[in-house]
Amino acid sequence: MHVYQGQTIRLSPLPEEGFLEICFDRQGEAVNKFDDRTIGELREVIALLRRERGLRGVLVTSAKDTFIVGADITEFSAKFSRPAAEISSDIQRNSEVFTQFEDLPVPSVMAIDGYALGGGLEFALAGALRMMSPTAQIGVPEVKLGIFPGYGGTVRLVRVAGAATACAWVASGRPSNADAALAAGVVDDIAASAQLRERAIDCLRRAAAGEIDWRGRQARKRLPLAAGTAETADAAAAFEAAKAHVAQTSAPHQPAASAAVEMMQRAAALDRERALQLEARVFGEVARSQAAVAMVRTFLNEQAVRKLARAASKGALPVRQAGVLGAGIMGGGIAFSLASKGVHVRMKDIRKEALDQGLAEARKQAARQVRSGRLSEARGAEVLAAITPQLDDSGLGECELVLEAIVENLDAKREVLAALEPALAPSVVLASNTSSLRIDDIAAALKNPDRLVGMHFFNPVPVMQLVEVVCGSRTSDAAVASAAALVTAMDKTAIVVRDCPGFLVNRVLTAYMRGFLRLVTDGADFVEVDRAMEAFGWPMGPAYLEDVVGMDTGSHVNDVISAGYPGRMPPLANDALRLMARHGRFGQKSGLGFYRYEPGEGGKPRRSPAHDSHALLQVLQPQGRRAFASEEIVDRMMLPMVLEASRALQEGVAGSAAEVDLAIKLGLGFPAYAGGPLQYADWLGLPEVVARCDRLRALGPAYDVPAHLRLMAVHDTRFH
């Protein structure tokens, strides 16, 4: 018999008189989370507990495989759109429910199995005692959404685990296992899942009998750190160290970690009520930041895109054997990524040197994952053994999918696939890893063009999460399903895009890079451009990026994709990429590009200035060198990207703003705090985007606002 039965919580008596159990059991879902409904039901349950006569203790459990995974992030977008003061008031009202639980006049024991993350750990910290299974994980990952714990987690962690642990957990967002949690004092004991409940009940009995000082534990969380003690001296040192570490490691324009540590230091000197008020106030300010809005939107985009990928994969048969045509670094990376997920791979090339390079890349990736602990040595050896190098077509007919990853040349791709097609069963899917050539153009050489689908991987393949699944005008649904399912099985993100020059990511990148090339022609110093864009949040500036990609490759891709959109991407008379390539300055692979490179520690190229680059580029700068404000550099780089992304969405190249933004973020490293080109446009406001573009119209068609975007601006609508 239940004392209370809600849609997310039930309250039931335990066999021993005076003990009640709060069980989180969200109906119709696999996990528990703190949404408005759950908070409301918890408030009702606590009111019942406070009126319960003869109550001696409370056990808190979960009926799911996990404890509580955190807040319901789908509610964040609406909540965070309100003024900071309203956000603070709302978070404080919810936080008060946890405080009411903490102030119950009886002991409480939290039995944690699976995950207790975010609000789940914050609620557990409100309990008097915590027990955890050996396989459970706990943590406060909110910083990964651009925020920090707001239900008392920062306040209680400092008092329970100490300032150093609290700062490390909050600022990193990384989860901790049971041993680490026990060592930090965040949990009081560890018990196997099968014994967790009974051990927790026994702990509750002992606390109720006075054998455990649970009142002292709860009282400690209500007090500030004692001034003038060794504890406060240690805390002061920990806070200062944490602030220095966060300043060095935090990504640009993401204020959550630094704001949290600063706030925790101030809150440590306050009693619980005032500390919680401070936490709520600063939370409201951070929740209104660009980073929080964008990173929450990115999380929601990821959920939406996963659903779309599952839908696109419907009906696909599993791929147990795959062929990779073309070895080298890209082919080797693809082969390793497939083999690491249990696919047997036949890697073919016509040159032994290329096969050796592909195998070397696979071995390098395996060794890297063994060093990081992601693979055991035995498993690494199994993965490498699943890759069969070959110089002929033997066994390719037994594969369910064959992926072409040869040189980016249309005639070569057509020739290789057309020659292979007769040897394959009709059910075998053909895929191309082209980055710039149209799938329809490649498919023209096939008798059955419907079997060809694009699978555009990004380099380095084992690291990059995105794969564009490219659907040509004649690509079958079955081919798309096979490709999307295989990408998902590789633990990567599949985004289905329509065939067009450059598809989605490289098309948008080309608009961005052309903005850079025009800046250089107009006299900008490429070093200053890199500095401005890295300060904006990009992992590397455009000149450095082209050095990494390779000037010959970057120039070729730029030419091919630009040719597909001659109206707004006309041929460039003064092209810095072509100039560099003509002089043999290919970037990192040649040791010289915009910058100079020498072997560094661990084989990673070390960048240094190449002063002769400026002299070389002067031939492209008829007006000579001149300085540009960082704001102008950013606008001239970012606005063409925004416009091209909006055109791709309008044309149906991708099906939603979520897919566009996530593809650009995963494929190009778009700054996390800005979310993606369309989210960035939403943040600026489309009227402001149009106004900025209009001010730059004299620079050419790259800044011409398409009619659909101008109409959206008139009505002040948004992409998200």
C-alpha positions in Angstrom: 0.0 0.0 0.0 1.3 3.4 -1.0 1.1 6.5 1.2 1.5 8.5 -2.0 1.5 7.6 -5.7 2.4 10.1 -8.3 3.5 9.9 -11.9 7.2 10.1 -11.0 7.4 9.3 -7.2 5.7 6.9 -4.8 6.0 6.9 -1.0 5.6 3.5 0.7 6.0 2.1 4.2 8.9 -0.2 4.9 8.3 -3.4 6.9 9.8 -1.9 10.0 7.5 0.6 11.7 8.4 4.3 11.3 10.4 4.0 8.1 9.1 5.2 4.7 10.6 4.8 1.3 10.6 7.5 -1.5 11.0 5.6 -4.8 11.6 7.5 -8.0 9.8 5.7 -10.8 9.0 7.9 -13.7 6.1 6.3 -15.6 6.5 5.6 -19.3 10.2 6.4 -19.4 13.5 4.6 -18.9 15.1 7.1 -16.6 14.2 9.5 -13.7 14.8 13.2 -14.1 13.9 16.4 -12.2 11.4 18.2 -14.3 8.7 20.6 -12.9 6.3 17.7 -12.3 8.9 15.7 -10.3 9.8 18.7 -8.2 6.1 19.3 -7.6 5.5 15.7 -6.5 8.6 15.8 -4.3 7.2 18.9 -2.6 4.0 17.0 -1.9 5.8 14.0 -0.5 7.9 16.1 1.8 4.8 17.8 3.1 3.4 14.4 3.9 6.6 13.3 5.7 6.6 16.4 7.8 3.1 15.5 9.1 3.8 11.8 9.5 3.6 10.9 13.2 6.0 8.3 14.4 8.4 8.8 11.4 11.9 7.5 12.2 13.7 7.5 8.9 13.4 7.8 5.1 15.0 5.6 2.5 15.4 7.0 -1.1 15.6 4.6 -4.0 15.0 4.3 -7.7 13.0 1.7 -9.5 15.0 2.3 -12.7 18.5 1.1 -13.6 19.7 4.6 -12.7 19.1 6.8 -9.8 18.3 10.2 -11.3 20.1 11.4 -14.4 19.5 15.1 -13.8 17.1 17.9 -14.8 14.8 17.7 -17.8 16.9 19.7 -20.3 13.9 20.0 -22.7 12.5 22.5 -20.2 15.6 24.7 -20.3 15.1 26.7 -23.5 11.8 28.2 -22.3 13.1 28.7 -18.8 16.3 30.4 -19.9 14.5 32.8 -22.2 13.2 34.7 -19.2 15.0 37.5 -17.4 17.8 36.5 -15.1 15.9 37.5 -12.0 13.0 35.3 -12.9 15.4 32.4 -13.6 16.9 32.9 -10.2 13.5 33.0 -8.5 12.4 29.8 -10.2 15.7 27.9 -9.4 15.5 29.1 -5.8 11.9 27.8 -5.4 13.0 24.4 -6.6 16.1 24.4 -4.5 14.0 25.1 -1.4 12.3 21.7 -1.9 15.7 20.0 -1.5 16.4 22.1 1.6 13.0 21.0 3.1 14.0 17.4 2.6 17.4 18.1 4.2 15.7 19.6 7.2 13.4 16.6 8.0 13.8 15.8 11.7 14.7 12.2 10.9 17.7 10.5 9.1 17.6 9.8 5.4 19.7 7.3 3.4 20.1 7.7 -0.4 20.7 4.3 -2.2 22.4 5.2 -5.5 22.7 2.8 -8.3 23.5 3.6 -12.0 23.8 7.4 -12.5 23.2 10.2 -10.1 24.0 13.2 -12.2 23.3 16.9 -11.9 20.1 17.4 -9.9 20.3 13.7 -9.1 23.5 14.2 -7.1 22.3 17.5 -5.7 19.3 15.8 -4.2 21.4 13.0 -2.9 23.6 15.6 -1.2 20.6 16.8 0.7 20.2 13.4 2.4 22.0 12.6 5.6 23.8 9.5 4.3 24.6 8.1 0.9 25.4 4.6 -0.3 26.5 3.7 -3.8 27.0 0.6 -5.9 30.4 -0.1 -7.3 29.3 0.4 -10.9 27.4 3.7 -10.2 28.7 7.1 -11.3 27.9 10.4 -9.8 28.7 14.0 -10.9 27.6 17.5 -11.8 28.0 17.8 -15.6 26.1 21.1 -15.9 29.2 23.0 -17.1 28.9 21.1 -20.4 25.6 22.9 -20.9 27.1 26.3 -20.1 25.7 26.4 -16.6 26.5 25.0 -13.1 24.5 23.2 -10.4 21.6 25.3 -9.1 19.8 23.2 -6.6 22.3 23.6 -3.9 25.0 21.3 -5.4 27.8 23.9 -5.2 26.9 24.8 -1.6 26.7 21.3 -0.3 29.6 19.8 -2.2 32.0 22.3 -0.6 30.7 21.4 2.9 30.6 17.7 2.3 33.7 17.0 0.2 35.8 20.1 0.6 36.6 23.0 -1.7 39.2 21.2 -3.8 36.9 18.3 -4.7 33.9 20.6 -5.2 35.7 22.9 -7.5 37.2 20.0 -9.5 33.8 18.3 -9.9 31.8 21.5 -10.8 34.4 23.0 -13.1 35.2 19.9 -15.1 31.7 18.3 -15.2 33.3 14.9 -15.2 31.6 12.0 -13.4 33.3 10.0 -10.6 33.1 6.3 -9.8 32.3 4.8 -6.4 35.9 4.6 -5.2 36.6 8.3 -6.0 33.3 9.3 -4.4 34.0 7.4 -1.3 37.5 8.8 -1.0 36.1 12.3 -1.5 33.6 11.8 1.3 30.6 12.3 -1.1 29.3 8.8 -0.3 29.5 7.0 3.0 29.7 3.4 1.9 29.7 1.1 -1.2 27.5 -2.0 -1.6 26.9 -4.3 -4.5 23.7 -3.6 -6.4 22.1 -6.8 -5.2 22.7 -5.8 -1.5 22.4 -2.0 -1.9 18.8 -1.7 -0.7 19.2 -3.9 2.4 22.5 -2.3 3.3 20.9 1.1 3.0 18.0 0.0 5.2 20.4 -1.3 7.8 22.3 2.0 7.7 19.0 3.8 8.2 18.2 1.6 11.3 21.5 2.4 12.8 21.1 6.1 12.2 17.7 6.1 13.7 19.1 4.3 16.8 21.7 7.0 17.3 24.6 4.8 16.2 25.5 7.3 13.4 25.6 11.1 14.0 23.4 12.0 11.1 22.3 15.3 12.8 25.9 16.5 13.0 26.3 15.8 9.2 23.1 17.7 8.3 24.0 20.6 10.7 27.5 20.9 9.1 25.8 21.7 5.7 23.9 24.6 7.2 27.0 26.5 8.5 29.7 28.5 6.8 33.2 27.2 6.8 34.6 28.1 10.2 36.7 31.3 10.0 40.3 31.2 11.1 40.6 27.4 11.0 42.8 25.1 9.0 39.7 24.1 7.0 39.2 27.7 5.8 42.9 28.1 5.0 42.9 24.9 2.9 39.7 26.1 1.2 41.1 29.5 0.4 44.2 27.8 -1.3 41.9 25.4 -3.2 39.7 28.2 -4.5 42.7 30.2 -5.7 44.2 27.2 -7.4 40.8 26.4 -9.0 40.4 29.9 -10.3 43.9 29.8 -11.9 43.2 26.4 -13.4 39.9 27.4 -14.9 41.4 30.6 -16.3 44.0 28.5 -18.2 41.7 25.7 -19.4 38.2 27.1 -19.9 37.1 27.6 -23.5 36.6 31.2 -24.7 33.3 32.8 -23.9 32.1 30.0 -21.6 31.7 31.7 -18.2 30.1 28.9 -16.2 33.1 27.3 -14.6 34.8 30.6 -13.6 31.5 32.1 -12.3 30.9 28.9 -10.3 34.3 28.8 -8.6 34.1 32.6 -7.8 30.6 32.1 -6.4 31.6 29.0 -4.4 34.4 30.9 -2.7 32.0 33.7 -1.7 29.3 31.2 -0.6 31.7 29.3 1.6 31.7 32.2 4.1 27.9 32.3 4.3 25.4 30.2 6.1 23.3 27.8 4.0 20.4 30.1 3.3 22.4 33.0 2.1 24.8 30.7 0.1 21.8 29.2 -1.7 20.5 32.6 -2.5 23.8 33.6 -4.0 24.0 30.3 -6.0 20.5 31.0 -7.4 21.3 34.6 -8.3 24.6 33.8 -10.1 22.9 30.8 -11.8 20.3 33.1 -13.3 23.0 35.4 -14.7 25.0 32.5 -16.2 21.8 30.9 -17.6 21.2 34.0 -19.7 24.7 33.9 -21.3 25.1 33.1 -24.9 27.0 30.0 -24.0 24.2 28.5 -21.9 21.5 29.2 -24.5 23.6 27.8 -27.3 25.0 24.7 -25.5 21.5 23.7 -24.3 20.3 24.1 -27.8 23.2 21.9 -29.0 22.2 19.2 -26.6 18.6 19.3 -27.8 19.9 19.3 -31.4 21.9 16.1 -30.7 18.8 14.4 -29.3 16.7 15.4 -32.4 19.4 14.3 -34.8 19.8 10.9 -33.1 16.1 10.3 -33.6 16.4 11.3 -37.3 19.3 9.0 -37.7 17.3 6.1 -36.2 14.4 6.9 -38.5 16.7 7.0 -41.5 18.3 3.6 -40.5 14.9 1.8 -40.3 15.0 -1.5 -42.1 18.7 -1.6 -42.7 20.5 -4.9 -42.4 23.7 -5.0 -40.3 27.0 -4.7 -42.0 29.3 -7.4 -40.9 31.9 -7.1 -43.7 32.8 -3.9 -45.5 35.3 -3.0 -48.2 37.4 0.2 -48.3 38.8 1.1 -51.6 41.8 3.4 -51.2 44.1 3.2 -48.2 46.4 6.0 -47.1 45.6 8.0 -43.9 41.9 8.4 -44.6 41.3 4.8 -45.7 43.3 3.5 -42.8 41.3 5.7 -40.4 38.0 4.5 -41.8 39.1 0.8 -41.7 40.2 1.1 -38.1 36.9 2.8 -37.1 34.9 0.1 -38.7 37.0 -2.8 -37.3 36.8 -1.3 -33.8 33.0 -1.8 -33.9 33.2 -5.5 -35.0 33.1 -5.1 -38.8 35.6 -7.1 -40.8 37.2 -4.8 -43.3 38.9 -5.5 -46.7 41.1 -2.5 -47.4 42.2 -2.4 -51.0 44.6 -0.2 -52.9 46.5 -0.6 -56.1 49.8 0.5 -54.5 51.5 -1.4 -51.8 52.9 1.9 -50.4 49.4 3.2 -49.9 48.4 0.0 -48.2 51.3 0.2 -45.8 50.4 3.8 -45.0 46.8 2.7 -44.3 47.9 -0.1 -42.0 50.3 2.3 -40.3 47.5 4.7 -39.6 45.3 1.9 -38.2 48.2 0.8 -35.9 48.8 4.3 -34.8 45.1 4.7 -33.9 45.0 1.4 -32.1 48.2 2.3 -30.1 46.7 5.7 -29.1 43.5 4.0 -27.8 45.5 1.4 -25.9 47.5 4.2 -24.3 44.4 6.0 -23.3 42.8 2.9 -21.8 39.9 2.8 -24.4 41.2 -0.5 -25.7 43.1 -3.3 -24.0 46.2 -4.6 -25.8 44.4 -7.8 -26.6 41.4 -5.9 -28.1 43.7 -3.6 -30.0 45.3 -6.7 -31.6 41.9 -8.1 -32.5 40.8 -4.8 -34.2 44.0 -4.8 -36.3 43.5 -8.4 -37.2 40.0 -7.6 -38.6 41.6 -5.5 -41.3 42.7 -7.4 -44.4 45.0 -5.4 -46.7 44.8 -6.4 -50.4 45.9 -5.3 -53.9 43.0 -7.0 -55.7 39.2 -7.3 -55.5 39.1 -10.7 -53.8 36.3 -11.1 -51.2 34.7 -7.7 -51.9 31.7 -9.5 -53.3 31.1 -10.9 -49.8 30.8 -7.4 -48.3 27.5 -5.8 -47.5 28.9 -2.3 -48.2 31.9 -1.1 -50.2 33.2 2.4 -49.5 35.3 4.2 -52.1 37.9 6.6 -50.5 40.4 7.2 -53.4 41.7 10.4 -54.8 39.2 13.3 -55.1 39.0 13.0 -58.9 35.7 12.4 -60.7 37.0 10.3 -63.5 39.0 8.1 -61.2 36.1 7.5 -58.9 33.8 6.6 -61.8 36.3 4.2 -63.3 36.9 2.4 -60.0 33.3 2.0 -59.1 32.1 1.1 -62.6 34.8 -1.6 -62.8 33.8 -3.1 -59.4 30.0 -3.0 -59.8 29.6 -6.2 -62.0 31.4 -8.3 -59.3 29.0 -7.2 -56.6 25.6 -8.7 -55.7 22.7 -6.2 -56.4 22.1 -5.9 -52.6 25.6 -4.5 -51.9 25.6 -0.8 -51.2 28.3 1.4 -52.8 29.4 4.5 -50.9 31.7 7.3 -51.8 33.8 9.3 -49.3 34.0 12.3 -51.6 34.2 15.7 -49.9 33.3 17.9 -52.9 32.1 15.9 -55.9 28.4 15.4 -56.5 27.1 11.9 -55.9 24.9 12.1 -59.0 28.0 12.8 -61.1 29.8 9.8 -59.7 26.7 7.6 -60.0 26.4 8.4 -63.7 29.0 5.7 -64.5 27.0 2.9 -62.7 24.4 0.6 -64.2 22.5 0.8 -60.9 23.0 4.4 -59.7 20.4 3.9 -56.9 22.9 1.8 -55.0 25.4 4.7 -54.5 25.3 6.9 -51.4 27.7 9.4 -50.1 29.5 8.8 -46.8 31.6 11.9 -46.1 34.0 11.2 -43.2 36.1 13.9 -41.7 39.7 13.6 -40.8 41.0 12.2 -38.4 38.2 9.7 -38.8 38.5 8.0 -35.4 38.2 11.3 -33.6 35.6 13.2 -35.7 32.0 12.4 -34.9 30.2 13.6 -38.0 29.5 11.6 -41.2 27.4 13.3 -43.9 25.2 10.7 -45.5 24.6 12.1 -49.0 21.5 11.2 -50.9 21.7 11.7 -54.6 18.7 12.2 -56.8 18.6 8.5 -57.5 20.0 7.1 -54.3 17.6 4.4 -52.9 16.1 4.6 -49.4 17.8 1.2 -48.7 21.2 2.6 -49.5 20.6 5.6 -47.2 19.4 3.3 -44.5 22.5 1.1 -44.7 24.8 4.0 -44.6 23.0 5.8 -41.7 22.8 2.5 -39.7 26.5 1.8 -40.2 27.5 5.3 -39.1 25.3 4.9 -35.9 26.9 1.5 -35.2 30.3 3.3 -35.4 29.1 5.6 -32.5 29.2 8.5 -34.9 26.5 11.1 -35.8 24.9 10.5 -39.2 23.3 13.6 -40.8 21.5 12.9 -44.1 22.0 15.7 -46.6 20.9 16.3 -50.2 23.4 16.1 -53.0 24.9 19.5 -54.0 28.4 20.9 -54.5 30.1 20.6 -51.2 27.1 19.0 -49.6 26.5 20.9 -46.3 29.7 21.3 -44.2 32.2 22.0 -46.9 29.8 24.3 -48.7 29.4 26.4 -45.6 33.1 26.2 -45.0 33.8 27.5 -48.5 31.8 30.6 -47.9 33.8 31.2 -44.7 37.1 30.6 -46.3 36.3 32.9 -49.2 35.7 35.6 -46.6 39.3 35.0 -45.4 40.7 35.1 -49.0 39.0 38.4 -49.7 40.4 39.8 -46.4 43.9 38.9 -47.4 43.4 40.4 -50.8 42.2 43.6 -49.2 45.4 43.8 -47.2 44.7 41.9 -44.0 47.5 40.3 -42.1 46.7 36.5 -42.0 48.1 36.4 -38.5 45.7 39.0 -37.3 42.8 37.2 -38.9 43.8 34.0 -37.2 44.1 35.8 -33.9 40.7 37.4 -34.3 38.9 34.2 -35.2 40.6 32.2 -32.4 39.5 34.9 -30.0 36.0 34.5 -31.3 36.3 30.8 -30.3 37.4 28.8 -33.3 40.0 26.1 -32.4 42.2 27.5 -35.1 42.2 30.5 -37.5 41.6 30.1 -41.2 45.3 30.3 -42.3 46.3 27.8 -39.7 43.4 25.5 -40.7 44.4 25.6 -44.4 48.0 24.7 -43.3 46.6 21.7 -41.5 44.3 20.6 -44.3 47.0 21.0 -46.9 47.1 24.0 -49.3 46.7 21.8 -52.5 43.7 20.1 -51.0 42.1 23.2 -49.7 42.6 25.1 -52.9 41.1 22.2 -55.0 38.1 21.9 -52.7 37.6 25.7 -52.8 37.7 25.7 -56.6 35.3 22.8 -57.1 32.7 24.0 -54.6 32.9 27.6 -55.7 32.3 26.5 -59.3 29.0 25.1 -58.1 27.7 28.5 -57.0 29.2 31.0 -59.5 26.7 33.7 -58.8 27.9 34.3 -55.2 31.2 32.5 -55.4 32.9 33.7 -58.6 36.5 32.8 -59.4 39.0 34.7 -57.4 41.6 36.7 -59.2 43.8 36.9 -56.2 43.7 33.5 -54.4 46.1 33.1 -51.5 45.6 29.3 -51.4 46.5 28.9 -55.1 49.5 31.1 -54.7 50.8 29.1 -51.7 50.3 25.8 -53.5 52.0 27.1 -56.7 55.1 27.9 -54.6 55.1 24.4 -53.0 54.0 25.7 -49.6 51.4 23.0 -48.8 51.3 23.6 -45.0 52.2 21.1 -42.3 52.9 18.3 -44.7 55.6 20.3 -46.5 56.8 22.1 -43.4 55.8 25.5 -44.9 52.6 27.2 -45.6 51.3 30.4 -44.1 53.4 29.4 -41.1 56.6 27.3 -40.7 56.5 23.8 -39.1 59.1 21.6 -37.5 58.7 18.3 -35.7 57.6 18.8 -32.1 57.1 16.6 -29.1 55.3 13.4 -29.9 55.7 14.0 -33.6 53.1 16.9 -33.5 54.2 19.7 -35.9 55.3 22.8 -34.0 54.2 26.1 -35.6 56.3 29.2 -35.9 56.1 32.4 -37.9 57.1 32.4 -41.6 58.0 36.0 -42.2 58.4 35.5 -45.9 54.7 34.7 -46.2 53.9 38.4 -45.9 56.2 39.3 -48.7 54.8 36.5 -50.9 51.2 37.7 -50.3 52.0 41.3 -51.2 51.5 40.4 -54.9 47.8 39.7 -54.1 47.3 43.0 -52.2 47.1 45.9 -54.8 46.3 48.4 -52.0 49.0 47.1 -49.7 48.7 46.0 -46.1 46.2 47.6 -43.8 44.8 46.9 -40.3 41.3 45.7 -39.7 39.4 45.8 -36.4 38.6 42.4 -34.9 34.9 43.1 -35.2 35.1 43.7 -38.9 37.2 40.5 -39.4 34.6 38.5 -37.6 31.7 39.9 -39.6 33.5 39.4 -42.9 34.2 35.8 -42.0 31.0 34.8 -40.2 28.3 36.5 -42.2 28.9 34.6 -45.4 28.8 31.4 -43.4 25.5 32.3 -41.8 24.0 33.2 -45.2 25.2 30.0 -46.8 23.9 27.9 -43.9 20.5 29.6 -44.3 20.4 28.9 -48.0 21.2 25.2 -47.4 18.4 25.0 -45.0 16.0 26.8 -47.3 16.9 24.5 -50.2 16.4 21.4 -48.1 20.0 20.3 -48.2 19.4 19.5 -44.6 16.0 19.0 -43.1 16.2 21.3 -40.0 18.2 24.0 -38.3 19.2 21.4 -35.7 20.9 19.3 -38.4 22.6 22.3 -40.0 24.0 23.6 -36.7 25.1 20.3 -35.4 26.8 19.3 -38.6 28.8 22.6 -38.7 29.7 22.2 -35.0 30.9 18.6 -35.3 32.4 18.9 -38.7 34.2 22.2 -38.3 34.6 22.8 -34.6 32.2 25.8 -34.6 32.6 27.6 -31.2 30.4 25.7 -28.6 29.3 29.0 -27.0 27.8 30.2 -30.3 26.1 26.8 -31.1 26.2 26.9 -34.9 25.8 29.5 -37.7 22.0 29.6 -37.4 22.0 29.7 -33.6 24.6 32.5 -33.8 22.2 34.3 -36.2 19.4 33.8 -33.7 21.6 35.3 -30.9 22.4 38.4 -33.0 18.8 38.6 -34.1 18.0 38.4 -37.8 17.4 42.1 -38.2 20.9 42.7 -37.0 22.3 40.0 -39.3 20.6 41.7 -42.3 21.9 45.2 -41.2 25.5 44.0 -40.9 25.3 42.3 -44.3 23.9 45.4 -45.9 26.8 47.4 -44.6 29.2 45.0 -46.4 27.3 44.7 -49.7 30.0 46.7 -51.5 32.3 43.7 -51.0 30.3 41.6 -53.4 27.6 38.9 -53.7 28.9 36.9 -50.7 27.0 39.4 -48.5 23.8 39.5 -50.5 20.9 38.6 -48.1 18.6 36.0 -49.7 14.9 36.9 -49.9 13.8 34.3 -47.3 16.2 35.6 -44.7 15.2 39.2 -45.3 11.6 38.2 -44.8 12.4 36.4 -41.6 14.2 39.5 -40.4 11.1 41.7 -41.2 9.0 39.4 -38.9 11.9 39.0 -36.4 11.5 35.2 -36.5 14.2 32.7 -35.5 15.7 29.5 -36.9 15.3 27.7 -33.6 
